[in-house]
């Protein structure tokens, strides 16, 4: 077979070969898209005259390899209350991780906006700095200049976090407590962890480890959760709180209706639909 330029027949065989390892057809589509990109980069003609055959391949693989995407379970306010019981609010490290958890939940923000993969990879234009959080009398204003959907600085995202009086789930109090215990200049990372000499940036590996450790203390299976659980949980809680879908989409910085796949509907939600239909018949 000639790899470049390829043929539709070769692409179909390649897709079938990939199906041995990938159950998700979306992954196979990404690989074949990569082959197309390679052709375009090298200036080689890519076969598009019989793309219908490729589409039939994807449909056939979807029928052959049934696949339900594995999504992290949502973190709910009830779980957050449980987690809080295993944290020491006099410990600066615990205060920081708790504040980061609350920001992740209430902002529905991606982890890439909160913490870097490592201290050396911290980017003040991507991850939050102290000066990105403005403290007002009864709310915080969080400003983000970059996200997965804001790649070119074409807009800014400004989201408020209000006080929740006398609640351990109050992000306003959590942030102020963190800043009191761990003061830092405005251009420093928003979330810092104390160490023997000064402070270090809260990184994703530590964030993920503490999350899993605390979930296990709560008696939950931590393998079913991830940092994305906060984003999914926040969106679901907003939906249950009767927040309009357009505002959820804006708040979570979703470009499309993709956020709807993150919403978790329990039996009570489903029963409410059936009851509403039944009540309308009686009327």
C-alpha positions in Angstrom: 0.0 0.0 0.0 1.1 3.5 -0.7 0.9 5.7 2.5 1.0 9.0 0.7 -1.1 9.8 -1.1 -3.5 7.4 0.5 -6.7 6.0 -0.9 -10.2 5.6 0.5 -9.7 1.9 0.6 -6.6 2.3 2.7 -8.4 4.7 5.0 -11.2 2.2 5.5 -8.8 -0.6 6.3 -6.9 1.8 8.7 -10.2 2.6 10.4 -11.1 -1.0 10.8 -7.6 -1.7 12.2 -8.0 1.1 14.8 -11.3 -0.4 15.8 -9.4 -3.3 17.4 -8.0 -0.9 20.0 -10.6 2.0 20.2 -14.2 1.4 21.1 -15.0 5.1 20.5 -15.6 5.9 16.9 -14.8 9.5 17.7 -11.2 8.5 18.4 -11.0 6.7 15.1 -12.4 9.8 13.4 -9.6 11.9 15.0 -6.9 9.6 13.7 -8.2 9.7 10.2 -8.6 13.5 10.4 -4.9 13.5 11.4 -4.1 11.7 8.1 -6.0 14.4 6.2 -4.0 17.1 8.0 -0.7 15.4 7.1 -1.7 15.4 3.5 -2.6 19.1 3.6 0.7 20.0 5.4 2.7 18.2 2.8 0.7 19.5 -0.2 -0.4 16.0 -1.2 -3.9 15.5 -2.6 -6.3 13.8 -0.1 -9.0 11.6 -1.5 -12.4 13.2 -1.0 -14.2 11.9 -4.1 -15.6 8.9 -2.2 -15.9 10.3 1.3 -19.3 8.6 1.5 -17.6 5.3 2.0 -15.7 6.7 5.0 -19.0 7.9 6.5 -20.5 4.4 6.0 -17.4 3.0 7.7 -18.0 5.2 10.8 -21.7 4.2 10.9 -20.8 0.5 10.7 -18.1 0.7 13.4 -20.6 2.5 15.6 -23.1 -0.4 15.3 -20.3 -2.9 15.8 -18.6 -1.3 18.7 -21.2 -0.1 21.1 -19.6 2.5 23.3 -21.0 4.7 26.2 -18.4 7.4 27.0 -17.2 7.2 30.6 -17.8 10.5 32.3 -16.6 11.5 35.7 -19.4 11.7 38.3 -20.5 15.2 39.4 -19.5 16.6 42.7 -22.6 17.9 44.4 -23.0 20.3 47.3 -23.7 17.3 49.5 -20.3 15.8 48.6 -18.7 19.2 49.2 -20.1 19.3 52.7 -18.7 15.8 53.3 -15.3 16.8 52.0 -15.2 19.9 54.2 -15.4 17.7 57.4 -12.0 16.2 56.5 -10.2 19.6 56.1 -8.4 21.7 58.7 -9.3 25.3 58.1 -6.3 26.4 60.3 -4.0 24.6 57.9 -2.9 26.9 55.0 -2.6 24.0 52.6 -6.1 22.8 53.3 -7.5 26.3 53.1 -5.9 26.7 49.6 -7.2 23.4 48.3 -10.6 24.1 49.6 -10.8 27.5 48.0 -9.7 26.0 44.7 -12.4 23.3 45.0 -15.0 26.0 45.5 -13.8 28.1 42.6 -13.9 25.0 40.4 -17.5 24.2 41.4 -19.1 27.7 41.4 -17.2 29.0 38.4 -17.7 25.7 36.5 -14.2 26.4 35.3 -11.7 24.1 33.5 -8.7 23.0 35.5 -6.4 24.7 32.9 -7.7 28.1 34.3 -7.0 27.2 37.9 -3.8 25.2 38.2 -0.8 24.5 35.9 0.6 21.0 35.2 3.8 22.1 37.0 5.2 25.2 38.7 7.5 26.0 35.7 4.5 25.8 33.4 2.5 28.4 35.2 1.3 31.0 32.8 -0.2 34.2 34.3 -2.2 34.7 31.1 -3.9 31.3 31.4 -4.1 30.4 35.1 -5.6 32.7 37.7 -3.4 35.2 39.5 -4.3 37.1 42.7 -5.0 40.3 40.7 -7.5 38.4 38.6 -9.8 38.2 41.7 -11.2 41.5 42.8 -12.8 41.6 46.3 -16.0 43.7 46.7 -18.1 44.0 49.9 -20.3 41.1 49.2 -18.9 39.2 46.1 -15.7 38.4 44.3 -15.2 39.2 40.6 -13.1 36.7 38.8 -11.5 37.8 35.5 -10.2 35.3 32.9 -8.5 36.4 29.7 -7.9 32.9 28.3 -9.7 29.6 28.2 -10.3 26.7 25.8 -12.7 28.9 23.9 -10.8 32.2 24.3 -7.5 31.4 22.5 -6.7 34.7 20.9 -7.6 37.3 23.6 -10.7 38.3 21.6 -12.8 38.6 24.8 -12.6 38.4 28.6 -14.7 36.4 30.9 -15.8 38.0 34.2 -17.7 35.9 36.7 -18.9 36.9 40.2 -18.8 34.7 43.3 -21.3 35.9 45.9 -21.2 35.4 49.7 -23.0 32.4 51.1 -23.6 33.6 54.7 -22.6 31.2 57.5 -21.9 28.3 55.0 -18.6 26.5 54.7 -19.3 26.4 51.0 -18.8 30.2 50.7 -16.2 30.9 48.1 -16.0 34.6 49.3 -14.9 33.6 52.8 -12.7 30.8 51.6 -10.7 33.2 49.3 -10.3 35.9 52.0 -9.2 33.3 54.5 -6.6 31.9 52.0 -5.3 35.4 51.3 -4.9 36.1 55.0 -3.0 32.9 55.7 -1.0 33.0 52.4 -0.5 36.7 51.4 1.0 37.2 47.9 1.6 39.9 45.3 -1.0 40.4 42.6 1.1 38.8 39.8 1.6 35.6 41.8 -0.6 32.5 41.3 -4.0 32.7 43.0 -3.5 29.3 44.7 -0.3 28.8 46.7 0.8 25.9 49.0 3.2 26.6 51.9 6.5 24.8 52.1 9.6 24.9 54.3 10.9 28.0 52.5 8.1 30.2 51.3 5.4 28.9 49.1 4.9 26.9 45.9 2.3 27.0 43.2 -0.6 24.6 43.6 -0.2 22.2 40.6 -2.6 19.8 39.1 -0.9 16.6 40.4 -1.3 17.8 44.0 -4.9 19.1 43.3 -5.8 15.7 41.9 -4.1 13.7 44.7 -5.8 15.7 47.5 -9.2 15.4 45.7 -8.9 11.6 45.5 -7.6 11.3 49.1 -10.5 13.4 50.5 -13.1 11.5 48.4 -11.8 8.2 49.8 -12.1 9.6 53.3 -15.7 10.3 52.5 -16.2 6.7 51.6 -16.5 7.4 47.9 -14.8 5.7 45.0 -12.3 8.3 43.9 -11.7 6.6 40.6 -15.2 7.7 39.5 -14.3 11.4 40.0 -11.9 13.8 38.5 -11.2 17.6 38.4 -14.0 17.7 35.7 -16.4 16.6 38.4 -16.6 20.1 39.8 -17.5 21.6 36.4 -20.1 18.9 35.8 -21.4 19.3 39.3 -21.6 23.1 39.1 -23.6 22.9 35.9 -26.0 20.3 37.2 -26.5 22.3 40.5 -27.2 25.5 38.5 -29.8 23.6 36.4 -31.5 22.2 39.5 -31.5 25.8 40.8 -33.6 26.8 37.8 -30.8 28.9 36.2 -31.7 29.5 32.5 -29.7 27.3 30.2 -28.3 30.3 28.3 -26.8 31.6 31.5 -25.3 28.2 32.4 -23.7 28.1 29.0 -22.2 31.6 29.4 -21.1 31.0 33.0 -19.3 27.8 32.1 -17.8 29.2 29.0 -19.3 26.6 26.7 -19.3 27.6 23.0 -22.2 25.3 22.1 -24.9 23.3 23.8 -22.3 20.7 24.7 -22.7 21.5 28.4 -26.0 19.6 28.3 -24.2 16.2 28.2 -22.7 17.1 31.6 -26.1 17.6 33.3 -27.0 14.8 35.7 -30.7 13.9 36.0 -31.8 11.9 39.0 -35.0 9.9 39.3 -36.9 12.8 40.8 -36.1 14.9 37.8 -37.4 12.2 35.5 -40.5 11.7 37.6 -41.3 15.4 37.5 -41.6 15.1 33.7 -43.9 12.2 33.9 -46.0 13.8 36.6 -46.3 17.1 34.6 -47.6 15.2 31.6 -50.0 13.2 33.7 -51.3 16.4 35.5 -51.9 18.0 32.1 -54.1 15.1 31.0 -56.2 15.5 34.2 -56.6 19.2 33.4 
